[in-house]
Amino acid sequence: MTERPSGRPRTAASRVTVPWVRTRLRTAPGAAAALALLVAVTAFLAASLPPALDRYDEQGMRRALADAGPARTGVQIQTSDADMFLSDGPWEDLLSRERVEGPFTKLLALPGRALPLDRDQSSAGVRTTRPQKAPDRYLSQPDGVAPVFHLVAQGGVDGHSRLTQGRLPKAPQGAGAAALEAAVTTETAAKLNIRVGSVVHFPRAEGDPLAVRVTGLVAPREPDGPYWSTIPELGRPHRMVTQGPVPSQYWAGALLLAPDAGPALLDTPGAPARYWNLAPDLAALQGRDVEDVTSAVASLEGGPLLERVVAAVSPNLDVSTDLDDVLGGYAGLWSAIGPLVAVAAFGTGTVAAVVLCMAGGLAAERRRAELTLLRARGASLRGLAGRLLAETAVVAVPAAALGLLAARLTVGTGRTVQSVAAAGAVALVAALALPLRAVAVHRAVGVHTGREDVVRARPTKRRLVAELTLLAVAMGAVLTLRTRGTSAEGDPTGDELVSLAPVLVAVIAALVLVRLYPLPLRGLARPARRMRGVVGPLSLARAGRAGGSTVLPLLALLTALTTAAFGGSVLTGVTDARERAAVFAVGADARVDNLGERAAADVEERVRRVPGVEDVTPVKVSYTALAASLRVSLAGVEPDAYAALSGRLDAGAFDADLLKADGEDAVPALGSPEMEERLGDAPFPVILDDGDSFTARIVAVRTWTPALGADDFLVVDGSALRAGLEPPTGLLVTGDHADAAALKMAAGGDAQVRLRSDVVAATVESPLQTGAERVYAAAVAAGAGYAALALLLTLLRAAPERAALLARLRTMGLTRAQGRRLLVLESLPQALLAAVGGALTAWAAIRLLAPGIDLTTVAVASGAPAAGRALLRADQLSLLVPALAVVALTVGVAAVQAWWSGRRGAVRELRAGDAR
């Protein structure tokens, strides 16, 4: 502040300077503590979001890589046949251990930090590229088909397994050996009936078969790790199916040779080749490394890294991996979820910023007389703003630092720069709110500012221009979100303007409501004068004489209510989508399958008597029926019960009379769109796997049906089947509290039971989905909390004036009950405006933005049964509960204030010269 010379001589006492900041903090410690608490909590929320998203991102990527499996995520390098055919040296030297392990070390170092590799789980060796059939009769042959084996000479078997029986194999001395030694895993030995000492024979085009003697059994230390799983049959055998009209099953396994037995594979017709399997280090990968890893993989498949691989190994090789496809799928999931998270973050951030500004405005209003006096006595705007900034900064900066520290300790340490920036932004807004508000109010020096009633306030032309500009921006954001959606091309977090669309809708609604609010008050002012009693007219007059600066409180309430309702509707939509996906997967609340021919005759009644079961619908399903030479799934049902079930599920509903067979014409059938397109509405023959046959005709088309899902299906009346529905192959159970164990016990035998409640949890495939839900849940809680805080700040601003009014009116005969009603009725107009306006704004925002928001990616896994697109819909509880809470809180605070003012007495409020 500038000082004007007084003309009087300075003394020692006049040169004493009182510290402004320390004096103010000692004068109002409660206000400083409240500001520090608000800033610390807001900074904690702001600084928690970046590390939380980083953690969900990292967990999501690792889950995607783990679900894909080592066979897809590993980089597999293998030499081609030309590697030997075009070689000048002996083929035995080419397959030697030195020619395998020599390039291995170089390959592990090639990708560098862009693609960190797990050296321990990476592997190299020589293997046969063609499976070899072993016709030995003692080997397991499920359908009479001989098993096949790959002969693998891979290094490191002794370090990655535990020897359970026998010994590890040794390499033969020289080429052309008549017999080889190998080891097998314990799981391979158990499933293919192999023991130590067993000899597996492989026929050759010339000469005697190649004999491979099993010398030991090994148990993998990490059977699901990349070392054992990159080559599918290495750790455990797999059932394969032959091609042809009658599919047959057979086993495919691997025999583990000594690491230096590679040259011996030249004696087999299996086309041996060198290979190197490079396993990514999942623990070192971060979600933000997707672009770098994808770039490194592309370089390995056809870029500079491939040239270096060729230089280290051979020009005749193949590099293959699905790692880029897996990361691409994960990036697509993140690009779909990120913008939705951004909508919640922008909404909550806007509410927090408005509440911080409200806190600064409340402090400026409380100290209006003090600041007006300072300006009248010569304080400059710059000096006044500087001292107020120092006063708030000394509280806001340490509080924001404390919130940042708490966020880093409790949530995580990822994305440090973003967390610091978020906490710094909170401190900056909190520190600047008071000085900027003071500068705006006290630009001109004056003592009396006149009345600022909401009824008499007239918006300026500048405000009109600003409001129209905001309206244009909001319309553009809403239109963009409706037509393009939340995602922005090339940006997984979406477009900032589009993410602000719900907030902009709330801003426009607040501005409109502030303009409309004085109109009913003006219209009711004259009729209220004729009312009997003093409470009604006085409360209406008090509401009209409220402060004219209601934009910020109303904006805070509407934005908070919109954010809470929007987030609640998102969470409800996600829950509904998962429930619907579970219904599509099960077909009912519970499903009992695999009853078979041995099912008890009274199985339906036994299941019906299980506690929690409300109804049971039997079905008889054949998955191999022939409809006019087309393979199709067919279900026989009881039309009335099945139609009732479909109607309850609100999917695949139909009229039961359409499906009832009359025994004369073709059997009416319910068909899928694909079957209707192929068969039309003409009669066609149907042959079941038990020999039963009849003629059917499609009379209705549905995309989904409870018994068979959404595949190609036909549903017919069970009475048209030769044996009817006895015995049923499955039961569709209705009941929210059915117990799986009790259902299985009632069904007996090998019955399989699935509950809809168990399938719901399986619809989530990534931590990104659960993380997005938690962010929205936090946004709903934060929005509700900031709405309550904004309301309390608004009421707190008028609390001293109301206390003084009650004291003066009591001296005129106002009773305590009348005073309580007066405060409640005075507060109701703004509370009702905020509640009704908030509910309507949230409903309008959801209706406007719903076409551009798809919740399917957040709700269900990519492989879940198709239940249609999950769109955003307004949830009534999310709309009404916050709005009613605003009204209830307003009434409660007013009643408590009236009660407290009556207990304190009126002496303090009636002091002469009180500025209130």
Summary of the structure (lengths in Angstrom):
residues: 916
radius of gyration: 38.4
end to end distance: 27.0
largest distance: 124.9
contacts: 3106
relative contact order: 0.10
helix: 54%
strand: 15%
